[in-house]
Amino acid sequence: MCADEGTLSPNDILLFKDVCALVSSIFHFKFHSNLERLKESYAPVNPDLDTKTPYPKIDNEKSILETRLVAELKELLNAANFEEITQVDLDCALQEESLFKIKLNVDFNDFEQVLFFRRGESIKQETLSRWFGLSKKTIKFINYDRVVIYVKYKEQHYFEQQQRKQLFFQPGSTIIKLFQNIPRADLEMLFPNTEVRMKTIDKFIIGVPAVVGGIVMLATKLGATLLLTWTLLAFWLNMHQEPVTLDQTALLGLAAGFGALGAFLWKQFSNFKNRKIQFMKTLTDSLYFKNLDNNTGVFHRLIDAAEEEECKETILAYYFLLKAGSSLNIEELDQQIEHWFQSQYQHAFDFEISDAIKKLIDLGLVEQSGEQLSALSLHQARLQLDRLWDGYFEFDH
């Protein structure tokens, strides 16, 4: 975008691309070490680990690594411009009505720690059909472009105390998942132990036809069978003395009646199970297309996103200082960048100017005079970054 703007000469464009390549390489090198530390910290609680790990070497090493994992993950998410979803926001989300036509239930007692992070918040609207499509309702909702969930399960002894043996997860493990396009009201569906429950309307949809059908069956097909059954019970309980004659016709009638009753009950049970399976499929289909990555795969995506954000912020701040041709203070630089995005791309956002300036200072690409900042020339910047890059591989032995 910057090189195509037309403010740089052809020779300066080549130098600018060299500067961008060096900035990208430096951040890639730095974030690679972050990735290795994350993988090391995650190893003791990684449910997908397929190699043996020497951890823990001491009794409390696992907890030390977990604490470091959370701290480093938060730092990485901050670099990738994610914000933590507070407990207050999460409680509000759990109270809101889900956009899905299903009721969800989460057992929070399974978890020792739960963290949510999100990036990109917007207001969207969607039209939902109600009453079997007879009416429609348009609702507005808060949507998150990206959501990261960090969930640590409780240890094995907790589930043993609860007498839960068939677990679909590894007690004491930690799962990390990355999702896209999640309405705030649907954060509940991201929990790994989410169970589908029926809403009241769904219970009516199944229950009312079952009751009506049962009454009709009693009145038409089971009347004679129930009468004969009651007569037999009354005789066996000495409620009357007249014996009941059970001939072949009566036995066939009893068998047919109870067979019809069994078939009716099985049909209602099947209707209930099929509707629950339908709800589960709705939830699974949604998560299938919204899930971007899991566990260590999330680290790679976040590292890539953080690299992108760091590079873009640094290059934009340097370019606009270079373009100004004179020194600027932080407020002036921030306004120029935000105005450029608004005028060129009709996109308004809050540029993190303080973070960008800090990175420029760390890289040695700006000169400061009080509150004024000025950029090194492209040639000087390339030399500075080249020296910085070479310095990473200098050894004393």
Buried (B, 14 or more C-beta within 10 A) or exposed (E): EBBEEEEBEEEBBEBBBBBBEBBBBBBBEEBEEBBEBBBBBBBBBBEEBEEEEEBBEEEEEBEBBBEBBBEBBBEBBBBBBBBBBEEEBBEBBBEBEBBBEBBBEBEEEBBBEBBBBBBBEEEEEEEEEEEEEEEEEEEEBBBBEBBBBBBBBBEEEBBEEEEEEEEEBBBBBBBBBBBBBBBBBBBBBBBBBBEBEBEEEBEEBBBEEBEEEBEEBBEEBBEEBBEBBEBBEEBEEEEEEEEEEEEEEBEEBBEBBBEBBEEBEEEBEEBBEEBBEEBBEBBEEBBEEBEBBEBBBBBEBBBBBBBBBBBEBBBBBBBBBBBBEEBBEBEBBBEBBBEBBEEEEEEEEEBBBEBBBBBBEEBBBBBEEEEEBBBBEBEBBBEBBEEBBEEEEEEEE
